[in-house]
Structure formats: structure tokens, C-alpha cells
Amino acid sequence: MARPREFDDGTALEAAIDCFWKNGYEATSVRDLAASMGISAPSLYNAYGDKHALFVRALERYLDQSTRARIQRLEQALPPKQAVRRFIEDIIDRSVSDRERRGCFLVNSALDVAPHDKELGALIAERLGEIEAFFRRSIQAAQADGTVPADRSAKDVARLLLGVLLGIRVLARSKPERALLEGVARPALALLD
């Protein structure tokens, strides 16, 4: 019979997210993770497997609590065109208010991990694809309701918006100025008009 865990899974995963986010995947050791999570290395291995598996769980939790939750909230609360605009506005707000300039865990992972680990790189690309899919769905729905011109390629505009989003998050790490970030987003959002 398996012993029950003597720690809170959610709290431990939040600590793992912080540790990976602060140090990056490569620079984070299992010892760092265990200390940050307040558990022993054997408990970490028993509960999560290796560092790679823990990183995947941490990234999924981060996405569930941030990006996926935001997409769901916006799709339910706003008309599609406004949902896209609000998503970009929220990212700009988060970028400007990020005093530690930590950026986005997903985007940082795309830069830090993806080039060096094919499996994680594919996973990260899939997760970025979820954001692109949100943009595409929203644009197609807005075209159907007549608020976005039908002659625009929803697929191309969605990809452009994803690129703009990534650019905003990377640029904000060194220059988190609202006017700059809004200036990056404005021409892309104008394609929705």
C-alpha cells in the first residue's frame, strides 16, 4: 500500500514553478527543487519522477492557472474581437507591472529550454499553439459576426498576434514601457478593424 503524501501537491508545484522560473531549467538542480519545495529528493522522485517530469507538471500548472484560465475567462465574458484585444492588453499590463522582470514562464522556457531539449521544445510549441488557436478561433468567430473583415486570413493574423505577444514578453524583460509595448501591439490589432 502506498503511503500518503506528507506535503501539499499544489504548494510544492508552485515552489517548483518559482524555482524553474527564477533559475531556468538547466541551472535548476533536483537539490534546488527539493529545498524550494520543502521535500526530500527521494520524495520528489517518488511523487514526480525526474526533473524533466516535474518541469512538465510545473509548466502545465502554470498554464492552467494563467494562460488557459485567462483564455477561458475572456472567451466566456467578451465578444471574440474584444477577447483578443483584452488578452493582449492583459499581457501588456502584466509586463509593465512585473517589477522583477521575470517575464512569462512559458516564453522564458521557449527561449531557455526548447532549443536544447527536443521533447520539451515540442511540448512548449504545442502550448504556444494553444494561444494561437485561441486567436484563430476568436478571429473566425469575429468574422462570422461581422466585427472583423472576412478578407483577412484568420490563420495568418493569429500567427502574427502570437509573434507580437512573444515579442512583447521578451521586449518587456529589458524595457517594460507601456507606450513601447502598446506601440508593438497597435499595428497588429489594427488588422482586426
PyMOL commands that place a pseudoatom at each C-alpha (Angstrom):
pseudoatom trace, name=CA, resn=MET, resi=1, chain=A, elem=C, hetatm=0, pos=[0.000, 0.000, 0.000]
pseudoatom trace, name=CA, resn=ALA, resi=2, chain=A, elem=C, hetatm=0, pos=[1.337, 3.408, -0.992]
pseudoatom trace, name=CA, resn=ARG, resi=3, chain=A, elem=C, hetatm=0, pos=[1.986, 5.922, 1.745]
pseudoatom trace, name=CA, resn=PRO, resi=4, chain=A, elem=C, hetatm=0, pos=[0.000, 9.143, 1.556]
pseudoatom trace, name=CA, resn=ARG, resi=5, chain=A, elem=C, hetatm=0, pos=[1.944, 12.251, 0.591]
pseudoatom trace, name=CA, resn=GLU, resi=6, chain=A, elem=C, hetatm=0, pos=[3.106, 14.305, 3.518]
pseudoatom trace, name=CA, resn=PHE, resi=7, chain=A, elem=C, hetatm=0, pos=[3.056, 17.556, 1.558]
pseudoatom trace, name=CA, resn=ASP, resi=8, chain=A, elem=C, hetatm=0, pos=[0.545, 19.611, -0.404]
pseudoatom trace, name=CA, resn=ASP, resi=9, chain=A, elem=C, hetatm=0, pos=[0.929, 18.933, -4.131]
pseudoatom trace, name=CA, resn=GLY, resi=10, chain=A, elem=C, hetatm=0, pos=[-0.248, 22.399, -5.174]
pseudoatom trace, name=CA, resn=THR, resi=11, chain=A, elem=C, hetatm=0, pos=[2.109, 24.208, -2.829]
pseudoatom trace, name=CA, resn=ALA, resi=12, chain=A, elem=C, hetatm=0, pos=[5.004, 22.007, -3.912]
pseudoatom trace, name=CA, resn=LEU, resi=13, chain=A, elem=C, hetatm=0, pos=[4.308, 22.629, -7.603]
pseudoatom trace, name=CA, resn=GLU, resi=14, chain=A, elem=C, hetatm=0, pos=[4.086, 26.393, -7.019]
pseudoatom trace, name=CA, resn=ALA, resi=15, chain=A, elem=C, hetatm=0, pos=[7.520, 26.245, -5.380]
pseudoatom trace, name=CA, resn=ALA, resi=16, chain=A, elem=C, hetatm=0, pos=[8.848, 24.233, -8.334]
pseudoatom trace, name=CA, resn=ILE, resi=17, chain=A, elem=C, hetatm=0, pos=[7.456, 26.812, -10.776]
pseudoatom trace, name=CA, resn=ASP, resi=18, chain=A, elem=C, hetatm=0, pos=[9.203, 29.591, -8.845]
pseudoatom trace, name=CA, resn=CYS, resi=19, chain=A, elem=C, hetatm=0, pos=[12.465, 27.678, -8.763]
pseudoatom trace, name=CA, resn=PHE, resi=20, chain=A, elem=C, hetatm=0, pos=[12.445, 26.876, -12.510]
pseudoatom trace, name=CA, resn=TRP, resi=21, chain=A, elem=C, hetatm=0, pos=[11.253, 30.398, -13.329]
pseudoatom trace, name=CA, resn=LYS, resi=22, chain=A, elem=C, hetatm=0, pos=[13.996, 32.029, -11.265]
pseudoatom trace, name=CA, resn=ASN, resi=23, chain=A, elem=C, hetatm=0, pos=[16.917, 29.818, -12.308]
pseudoatom trace, name=CA, resn=GLY, resi=24, chain=A, elem=C, hetatm=0, pos=[15.900, 28.329, -15.647]
pseudoatom trace, name=CA, resn=TYR, resi=25, chain=A, elem=C, hetatm=0, pos=[15.622, 24.634, -16.384]
pseudoatom trace, name=CA, resn=GLU, resi=26, chain=A, elem=C, hetatm=0, pos=[19.283, 23.801, -16.902]
pseudoatom trace, name=CA, resn=ALA, resi=27, chain=A, elem=C, hetatm=0, pos=[20.554, 25.714, -13.870]
pseudoatom trace, name=CA, resn=THR, resi=28, chain=A, elem=C, hetatm=0, pos=[17.959, 24.196, -11.536]
pseudoatom trace, name=CA, resn=SER, resi=29, chain=A, elem=C, hetatm=0, pos=[19.128, 21.053, -9.760]
pseudoatom trace, name=CA, resn=VAL, resi=30, chain=A, elem=C, hetatm=0, pos=[16.991, 18.416, -8.077]
pseudoatom trace, name=CA, resn=ARG, resi=31, chain=A, elem=C, hetatm=0, pos=[18.557, 19.585, -4.808]
pseudoatom trace, name=CA, resn=ASP, resi=32, chain=A, elem=C, hetatm=0, pos=[17.374, 23.168, -5.526]
pseudoatom trace, name=CA, resn=LEU, resi=33, chain=A, elem=C, hetatm=0, pos=[13.903, 21.906, -6.332]
pseudoatom trace, name=CA, resn=ALA, resi=34, chain=A, elem=C, hetatm=0, pos=[13.617, 19.713, -3.246]
pseudoatom trace, name=CA, resn=ALA, resi=35, chain=A, elem=C, hetatm=0, pos=[14.792, 22.548, -0.991]
pseudoatom trace, name=CA, resn=SER, resi=36, chain=A, elem=C, hetatm=0, pos=[12.422, 25.016, -2.622]
pseudoatom trace, name=CA, resn=MET, resi=37, chain=A, elem=C, hetatm=0, pos=[9.505, 22.587, -2.410]
pseudoatom trace, name=CA, resn=GLY, resi=38, chain=A, elem=C, hetatm=0, pos=[10.254, 21.677, 1.210]
pseudoatom trace, name=CA, resn=ILE, resi=39, chain=A, elem=C, hetatm=0, pos=[10.558, 17.957, 0.491]
pseudoatom trace, name=CA, resn=SER, resi=40, chain=A, elem=C, hetatm=0, pos=[13.378, 15.444, 0.283]
pseudoatom trace, name=CA, resn=ALA, resi=41, chain=A, elem=C, hetatm=0, pos=[14.901, 14.409, -3.040]
pseudoatom trace, name=CA, resn=PRO, resi=42, chain=A, elem=C, hetatm=0, pos=[13.515, 10.847, -2.646]
pseudoatom trace, name=CA, resn=SER, resi=43, chain=A, elem=C, hetatm=0, pos=[10.040, 12.303, -2.054]
pseudoatom trace, name=CA, resn=LEU, resi=44, chain=A, elem=C, hetatm=0, pos=[10.427, 14.444, -5.158]
pseudoatom trace, name=CA, resn=TYR, resi=45, chain=A, elem=C, hetatm=0, pos=[11.388, 11.420, -7.266]
pseudoatom trace, name=CA, resn=ASN, resi=46, chain=A, elem=C, hetatm=0, pos=[8.576, 9.318, -5.780]
pseudoatom trace, name=CA, resn=ALA, resi=47, chain=A, elem=C, hetatm=0, pos=[5.945, 11.986, -6.347]
pseudoatom trace, name=CA, resn=TYR, resi=48, chain=A, elem=C, hetatm=0, pos=[7.014, 13.496, -9.669]
pseudoatom trace, name=CA, resn=GLY, resi=49, chain=A, elem=C, hetatm=0, pos=[9.636, 11.305, -11.289]
pseudoatom trace, name=CA, resn=ASP, resi=50, chain=A, elem=C, hetatm=0, pos=[12.719, 13.118, -12.529]
pseudoatom trace, name=CA, resn=LYS, resi=51, chain=A, elem=C, hetatm=0, pos=[13.428, 16.809, -13.077]
pseudoatom trace, name=CA, resn=HIS, resi=52, chain=A, elem=C, hetatm=0, pos=[12.097, 16.618, -16.619]
pseudoatom trace, name=CA, resn=ALA, resi=53, chain=A, elem=C, hetatm=0, pos=[8.734, 15.204, -15.496]
pseudoatom trace, name=CA, resn=LEU, resi=54, chain=A, elem=C, hetatm=0, pos=[8.483, 17.762, -12.695]
pseudoatom trace, name=CA, resn=PHE, resi=55, chain=A, elem=C, hetatm=0, pos=[9.169, 20.580, -15.159]
pseudoatom trace, name=CA, resn=VAL, resi=56, chain=A, elem=C, hetatm=0, pos=[6.308, 19.360, -17.356]
pseudoatom trace, name=CA, resn=ARG, resi=57, chain=A, elem=C, hetatm=0, pos=[3.948, 19.254, -14.358]
pseudoatom trace, name=CA, resn=ALA, resi=58, chain=A, elem=C, hetatm=0, pos=[5.070, 22.724, -13.257]
pseudoatom trace, name=CA, resn=LEU, resi=59, chain=A, elem=C, hetatm=0, pos=[4.597, 24.180, -16.736]
pseudoatom trace, name=CA, resn=GLU, resi=60, chain=A, elem=C, hetatm=0, pos=[1.122, 22.633, -17.035]
pseudoatom trace, name=CA, resn=ARG, resi=61, chain=A, elem=C, hetatm=0, pos=[0.106, 24.027, -13.648]
pseudoatom trace, name=CA, resn=TYR, resi=62, chain=A, elem=C, hetatm=0, pos=[1.398, 27.469, -14.612]
pseudoatom trace, name=CA, resn=LEU, resi=63, chain=A, elem=C, hetatm=0, pos=[-0.591, 27.376, -17.854]
pseudoatom trace, name=CA, resn=ASP, resi=64, chain=A, elem=C, hetatm=0, pos=[-3.741, 26.118, -16.142]
pseudoatom trace, name=CA, resn=GLN, resi=65, chain=A, elem=C, hetatm=0, pos=[-3.607, 28.982, -13.660]
pseudoatom trace, name=CA, resn=SER, resi=66, chain=A, elem=C, hetatm=0, pos=[-2.591, 31.752, -16.036]
pseudoatom trace, name=CA, resn=THR, resi=67, chain=A, elem=C, hetatm=0, pos=[-2.902, 31.419, -19.804]
pseudoatom trace, name=CA, resn=ARG, resi=68, chain=A, elem=C, hetatm=0, pos=[-5.629, 28.786, -20.012]
pseudoatom trace, name=CA, resn=ALA, resi=69, chain=A, elem=C, hetatm=0, pos=[-7.664, 30.416, -17.244]
pseudoatom trace, name=CA, resn=ARG, resi=70, chain=A, elem=C, hetatm=0, pos=[-7.361, 33.818, -18.973]
pseudoatom trace, name=CA, resn=ILE, resi=71, chain=A, elem=C, hetatm=0, pos=[-8.427, 32.381, -22.339]
pseudoatom trace, name=CA, resn=GLN, resi=72, chain=A, elem=C, hetatm=0, pos=[-11.422, 30.635, -20.806]
pseudoatom trace, name=CA, resn=ARG, resi=73, chain=A, elem=C, hetatm=0, pos=[-12.470, 33.741, -18.875]
pseudoatom trace, name=CA, resn=LEU, resi=74, chain=A, elem=C, hetatm=0, pos=[-12.176, 36.015, -21.923]
pseudoatom trace, name=CA, resn=GLU, resi=75, chain=A, elem=C, hetatm=0, pos=[-13.948, 33.626, -24.297]
pseudoatom trace, name=CA, resn=GLN, resi=76, chain=A, elem=C, hetatm=0, pos=[-16.858, 33.360, -21.877]
pseudoatom trace, name=CA, resn=ALA, resi=77, chain=A, elem=C, hetatm=0, pos=[-17.096, 37.026, -20.934]
pseudoatom trace, name=CA, resn=LEU, resi=78, chain=A, elem=C, hetatm=0, pos=[-16.410, 39.028, -24.089]
pseudoatom trace, name=CA, resn=PRO, resi=79, chain=A, elem=C, hetatm=0, pos=[-17.273, 39.137, -27.767]
pseudoatom trace, name=CA, resn=PRO, resi=80, chain=A, elem=C, hetatm=0, pos=[-14.458, 37.467, -29.779]
pseudoatom trace, name=CA, resn=LYS, resi=81, chain=A, elem=C, hetatm=0, pos=[-12.771, 40.601, -31.125]
pseudoatom trace, name=CA, resn=GLN, resi=82, chain=A, elem=C, hetatm=0, pos=[-12.758, 42.194, -27.684]
pseudoatom trace, name=CA, resn=ALA, resi=83, chain=A, elem=C, hetatm=0, pos=[-11.399, 38.970, -26.160]
pseudoatom trace, name=CA, resn=VAL, resi=84, chain=A, elem=C, hetatm=0, pos=[-8.326, 39.156, -28.412]
pseudoatom trace, name=CA, resn=ARG, resi=85, chain=A, elem=C, hetatm=0, pos=[-7.760, 42.823, -27.607]
pseudoatom trace, name=CA, resn=ARG, resi=86, chain=A, elem=C, hetatm=0, pos=[-8.187, 42.243, -23.871]
pseudoatom trace, name=CA, resn=PHE, resi=87, chain=A, elem=C, hetatm=0, pos=[-5.782, 39.285, -23.957]
pseudoatom trace, name=CA, resn=ILE, resi=88, chain=A, elem=C, hetatm=0, pos=[-3.056, 41.495, -25.477]
pseudoatom trace, name=CA, resn=GLU, resi=89, chain=A, elem=C, hetatm=0, pos=[-3.912, 44.368, -23.089]
pseudoatom trace, name=CA, resn=ASP, resi=90, chain=A, elem=C, hetatm=0, pos=[-3.672, 41.996, -20.112]
pseudoatom trace, name=CA, resn=ILE, resi=91, chain=A, elem=C, hetatm=0, pos=[-0.243, 40.811, -21.274]
pseudoatom trace, name=CA, resn=ILE, resi=92, chain=A, elem=C, hetatm=0, pos=[0.943, 44.406, -21.590]
pseudoatom trace, name=CA, resn=ASP, resi=93, chain=A, elem=C, hetatm=0, pos=[-0.405, 45.186, -18.107]
pseudoatom trace, name=CA, resn=ARG, resi=94, chain=A, elem=C, hetatm=0, pos=[1.335, 42.119, -16.661]
pseudoatom trace, name=CA, resn=SER, resi=95, chain=A, elem=C, hetatm=0, pos=[4.579, 43.006, -18.440]
pseudoatom trace, name=CA, resn=VAL, resi=96, chain=A, elem=C, hetatm=0, pos=[4.603, 46.600, -17.203]
pseudoatom trace, name=CA, resn=SER, resi=97, chain=A, elem=C, hetatm=0, pos=[3.758, 45.623, -13.625]
pseudoatom trace, name=CA, resn=ASP, resi=98, chain=A, elem=C, hetatm=0, pos=[6.372, 42.818, -13.483]
pseudoatom trace, name=CA, resn=ARG, resi=99, chain=A, elem=C, hetatm=0, pos=[8.789, 44.600, -11.116]
pseudoatom trace, name=CA, resn=GLU, resi=100, chain=A, elem=C, hetatm=0, pos=[11.222, 41.690, -11.049]
pseudoatom trace, name=CA, resn=ARG, resi=101, chain=A, elem=C, hetatm=0, pos=[11.092, 41.416, -14.859]
pseudoatom trace, name=CA, resn=ARG, resi=102, chain=A, elem=C, hetatm=0, pos=[10.556, 37.680, -14.622]
pseudoatom trace, name=CA, resn=GLY, resi=103, chain=A, elem=C, hetatm=0, pos=[8.600, 37.632, -17.847]
pseudoatom trace, name=CA, resn=CYS, resi=104, chain=A, elem=C, hetatm=0, pos=[6.391, 34.706, -18.778]
pseudoatom trace, name=CA, resn=PHE, resi=105, chain=A, elem=C, hetatm=0, pos=[7.385, 31.217, -17.636]
pseudoatom trace, name=CA, resn=LEU, resi=106, chain=A, elem=C, hetatm=0, pos=[6.214, 29.734, -20.948]
pseudoatom trace, name=CA, resn=VAL, resi=107, chain=A, elem=C, hetatm=0, pos=[8.060, 32.279, -23.108]
pseudoatom trace, name=CA, resn=ASN, resi=108, chain=A, elem=C, hetatm=0, pos=[11.185, 32.038, -20.964]
pseudoatom trace, name=CA, resn=SER, resi=109, chain=A, elem=C, hetatm=0, pos=[11.047, 28.261, -21.352]
pseudoatom trace, name=CA, resn=ALA, resi=110, chain=A, elem=C, hetatm=0, pos=[10.729, 28.616, -25.124]
pseudoatom trace, name=CA, resn=LEU, resi=111, chain=A, elem=C, hetatm=0, pos=[13.968, 30.603, -25.124]
pseudoatom trace, name=CA, resn=ASP, resi=112, chain=A, elem=C, hetatm=0, pos=[15.810, 28.648, -22.425]
pseudoatom trace, name=CA, resn=VAL, resi=113, chain=A, elem=C, hetatm=0, pos=[14.721, 25.033, -22.793]
pseudoatom trace, name=CA, resn=ALA, resi=114, chain=A, elem=C, hetatm=0, pos=[13.227, 24.432, -26.227]
pseudoatom trace, name=CA, resn=PRO, resi=115, chain=A, elem=C, hetatm=0, pos=[16.444, 24.760, -28.257]
pseudoatom trace, name=CA, resn=HIS, resi=116, chain=A, elem=C, hetatm=0, pos=[18.256, 22.183, -26.097]
pseudoatom trace, name=CA, resn=ASP, resi=117, chain=A, elem=C, hetatm=0, pos=[15.582, 19.546, -25.434]
pseudoatom trace, name=CA, resn=LYS, resi=118, chain=A, elem=C, hetatm=0, pos=[13.545, 18.289, -28.396]
pseudoatom trace, name=CA, resn=GLU, resi=119, chain=A, elem=C, hetatm=0, pos=[10.836, 16.730, -26.264]
pseudoatom trace, name=CA, resn=LEU, resi=120, chain=A, elem=C, hetatm=0, pos=[10.297, 19.818, -24.122]
pseudoatom trace, name=CA, resn=GLY, resi=121, chain=A, elem=C, hetatm=0, pos=[10.667, 22.001, -27.205]
pseudoatom trace, name=CA, resn=ALA, resi=122, chain=A, elem=C, hetatm=0, pos=[7.779, 20.148, -28.879]
pseudoatom trace, name=CA, resn=LEU, resi=123, chain=A, elem=C, hetatm=0, pos=[5.675, 20.447, -25.719]
pseudoatom trace, name=CA, resn=ILE, resi=124, chain=A, elem=C, hetatm=0, pos=[6.358, 24.180, -25.447]
pseudoatom trace, name=CA, resn=ALA, resi=125, chain=A, elem=C, hetatm=0, pos=[5.497, 24.662, -29.136]
pseudoatom trace, name=CA, resn=GLU, resi=126, chain=A, elem=C, hetatm=0, pos=[2.184, 22.847, -28.548]
pseudoatom trace, name=CA, resn=ARG, resi=127, chain=A, elem=C, hetatm=0, pos=[1.405, 25.103, -25.611]
pseudoatom trace, name=CA, resn=LEU, resi=128, chain=A, elem=C, hetatm=0, pos=[2.184, 28.220, -27.647]
pseudoatom trace, name=CA, resn=GLY, resi=129, chain=A, elem=C, hetatm=0, pos=[-0.125, 26.692, -30.250]
pseudoatom trace, name=CA, resn=GLU, resi=130, chain=A, elem=C, hetatm=0, pos=[-2.960, 26.848, -27.712]
pseudoatom trace, name=CA, resn=ILE, resi=131, chain=A, elem=C, hetatm=0, pos=[-2.623, 30.630, -27.658]
pseudoatom trace, name=CA, resn=GLU, resi=132, chain=A, elem=C, hetatm=0, pos=[-2.512, 30.775, -31.455]
pseudoatom trace, name=CA, resn=ALA, resi=133, chain=A, elem=C, hetatm=0, pos=[-5.635, 28.582, -31.577]
pseudoatom trace, name=CA, resn=PHE, resi=134, chain=A, elem=C, hetatm=0, pos=[-7.436, 30.999, -29.227]
pseudoatom trace, name=CA, resn=PHE, resi=135, chain=A, elem=C, hetatm=0, pos=[-6.554, 33.904, -31.517]
pseudoatom trace, name=CA, resn=ARG, resi=136, chain=A, elem=C, hetatm=0, pos=[-7.673, 31.955, -34.607]
pseudoatom trace, name=CA, resn=ARG, resi=137, chain=A, elem=C, hetatm=0, pos=[-10.979, 30.847, -33.033]
pseudoatom trace, name=CA, resn=SER, resi=138, chain=A, elem=C, hetatm=0, pos=[-11.695, 34.376, -31.899]
pseudoatom trace, name=CA, resn=ILE, resi=139, chain=A, elem=C, hetatm=0, pos=[-10.887, 35.915, -35.266]
pseudoatom trace, name=CA, resn=GLN, resi=140, chain=A, elem=C, hetatm=0, pos=[-13.026, 33.371, -37.097]
pseudoatom trace, name=CA, resn=ALA, resi=141, chain=A, elem=C, hetatm=0, pos=[-15.912, 33.997, -34.690]
pseudoatom trace, name=CA, resn=ALA, resi=142, chain=A, elem=C, hetatm=0, pos=[-15.499, 37.760, -35.119]
pseudoatom trace, name=CA, resn=GLN, resi=143, chain=A, elem=C, hetatm=0, pos=[-15.509, 37.327, -38.888]
pseudoatom trace, name=CA, resn=ALA, resi=144, chain=A, elem=C, hetatm=0, pos=[-18.711, 35.306, -38.567]
pseudoatom trace, name=CA, resn=ASP, resi=145, chain=A, elem=C, hetatm=0, pos=[-20.368, 38.071, -36.508]
pseudoatom trace, name=CA, resn=GLY, resi=146, chain=A, elem=C, hetatm=0, pos=[-19.107, 40.762, -38.890]
pseudoatom trace, name=CA, resn=THR, resi=147, chain=A, elem=C, hetatm=0, pos=[-16.772, 42.596, -36.493]
pseudoatom trace, name=CA, resn=VAL, resi=148, chain=A, elem=C, hetatm=0, pos=[-13.556, 41.536, -38.275]
pseudoatom trace, name=CA, resn=PRO, resi=149, chain=A, elem=C, hetatm=0, pos=[-13.236, 41.785, -42.067]
pseudoatom trace, name=CA, resn=ALA, resi=150, chain=A, elem=C, hetatm=0, pos=[-13.761, 38.427, -43.756]
pseudoatom trace, name=CA, resn=ASP, resi=151, chain=A, elem=C, hetatm=0, pos=[-10.899, 39.013, -46.216]
pseudoatom trace, name=CA, resn=ARG, resi=152, chain=A, elem=C, hetatm=0, pos=[-8.254, 38.578, -43.502]
pseudoatom trace, name=CA, resn=SER, resi=153, chain=A, elem=C, hetatm=0, pos=[-6.644, 35.174, -43.087]
pseudoatom trace, name=CA, resn=ALA, resi=154, chain=A, elem=C, hetatm=0, pos=[-7.567, 34.144, -39.552]
pseudoatom trace, name=CA, resn=LYS, resi=155, chain=A, elem=C, hetatm=0, pos=[-4.632, 31.737, -39.521]
pseudoatom trace, name=CA, resn=ASP, resi=156, chain=A, elem=C, hetatm=0, pos=[-2.102, 34.379, -40.601]
pseudoatom trace, name=CA, resn=VAL, resi=157, chain=A, elem=C, hetatm=0, pos=[-3.416, 37.065, -38.238]
pseudoatom trace, name=CA, resn=ALA, resi=158, chain=A, elem=C, hetatm=0, pos=[-3.446, 34.570, -35.351]
pseudoatom trace, name=CA, resn=ARG, resi=159, chain=A, elem=C, hetatm=0, pos=[0.187, 33.707, -36.039]
pseudoatom trace, name=CA, resn=LEU, resi=160, chain=A, elem=C, hetatm=0, pos=[1.101, 37.381, -36.243]
pseudoatom trace, name=CA, resn=LEU, resi=161, chain=A, elem=C, hetatm=0, pos=[-0.621, 38.050, -32.926]
pseudoatom trace, name=CA, resn=LEU, resi=162, chain=A, elem=C, hetatm=0, pos=[1.274, 35.163, -31.333]
pseudoatom trace, name=CA, resn=GLY, resi=163, chain=A, elem=C, hetatm=0, pos=[4.532, 36.646, -32.636]
pseudoatom trace, name=CA, resn=VAL, resi=164, chain=A, elem=C, hetatm=0, pos=[3.566, 40.066, -31.278]
pseudoatom trace, name=CA, resn=LEU, resi=165, chain=A, elem=C, hetatm=0, pos=[2.688, 38.527, -27.920]
pseudoatom trace, name=CA, resn=LEU, resi=166, chain=A, elem=C, hetatm=0, pos=[6.058, 36.766, -27.729]
pseudoatom trace, name=CA, resn=GLY, resi=167, chain=A, elem=C, hetatm=0, pos=[7.829, 39.961, -28.761]
pseudoatom trace, name=CA, resn=ILE, resi=168, chain=A, elem=C, hetatm=0, pos=[6.034, 41.951, -26.068]
pseudoatom trace, name=CA, resn=ARG, resi=169, chain=A, elem=C, hetatm=0, pos=[7.006, 39.459, -23.370]
pseudoatom trace, name=CA, resn=VAL, resi=170, chain=A, elem=C, hetatm=0, pos=[10.656, 39.351, -24.456]
pseudoatom trace, name=CA, resn=LEU, resi=171, chain=A, elem=C, hetatm=0, pos=[10.970, 43.111, -25.004]
pseudoatom trace, name=CA, resn=ALA, resi=172, chain=A, elem=C, hetatm=0, pos=[9.398, 43.845, -21.622]
pseudoatom trace, name=CA, resn=ARG, resi=173, chain=A, elem=C, hetatm=0, pos=[12.185, 41.951, -19.861]
pseudoatom trace, name=CA, resn=SER, resi=174, chain=A, elem=C, hetatm=0, pos=[14.610, 44.747, -20.779]
pseudoatom trace, name=CA, resn=LYS, resi=175, chain=A, elem=C, hetatm=0, pos=[12.289, 47.691, -21.464]
pseudoatom trace, name=CA, resn=PRO, resi=176, chain=A, elem=C, hetatm=0, pos=[8.893, 47.404, -19.742]
pseudoatom trace, name=CA, resn=GLU, resi=177, chain=A, elem=C, hetatm=0, pos=[7.473, 50.683, -21.026]
pseudoatom trace, name=CA, resn=ARG, resi=178, chain=A, elem=C, hetatm=0, pos=[3.734, 50.807, -21.712]
pseudoatom trace, name=CA, resn=ALA, resi=179, chain=A, elem=C, hetatm=0, pos=[3.973, 53.155, -24.701]
pseudoatom trace, name=CA, resn=LEU, resi=180, chain=A, elem=C, hetatm=0, pos=[6.571, 50.913, -26.340]
pseudoatom trace, name=CA, resn=LEU, resi=181, chain=A, elem=C, hetatm=0, pos=[4.623, 47.700, -25.773]
pseudoatom trace, name=CA, resn=GLU, resi=182, chain=A, elem=C, hetatm=0, pos=[1.329, 49.243, -26.888]
pseudoatom trace, name=CA, resn=GLY, resi=183, chain=A, elem=C, hetatm=0, pos=[3.121, 50.537, -29.987]
pseudoatom trace, name=CA, resn=VAL, resi=184, chain=A, elem=C, hetatm=0, pos=[4.222, 46.994, -30.798]
pseudoatom trace, name=CA, resn=ALA, resi=185, chain=A, elem=C, hetatm=0, pos=[0.655, 45.687, -30.419]
pseudoatom trace, name=CA, resn=ARG, resi=186, chain=A, elem=C, hetatm=0, pos=[-1.241, 48.518, -32.145]
pseudoatom trace, name=CA, resn=PRO, resi=187, chain=A, elem=C, hetatm=0, pos=[-0.453, 47.707, -35.806]
pseudoatom trace, name=CA, resn=ALA, resi=188, chain=A, elem=C, hetatm=0, pos=[-1.268, 44.021, -35.336]
pseudoatom trace, name=CA, resn=LEU, resi=189, chain=A, elem=C, hetatm=0, pos=[-4.551, 44.756, -33.529]
pseudoatom trace, name=CA, resn=ALA, resi=190, chain=A, elem=C, hetatm=0, pos=[-5.445, 47.207, -36.324]
pseudoatom trace, name=CA, resn=LEU, resi=191, chain=A, elem=C, hetatm=0, pos=[-5.755, 44.178, -38.621]
pseudoatom trace, name=CA, resn=LEU, resi=192, chain=A, elem=C, hetatm=0, pos=[-8.901, 43.295, -36.708]
pseudoatom trace, name=CA, resn=ASP, resi=193, chain=A, elem=C, hetatm=0, pos=[-10.572, 46.565, -37.784]
for i in range(1, 193): cmd.bond("trace and resi %d" % i, "trace and resi %d" % (i + 1))
show_as sticks, trace
zoom trace
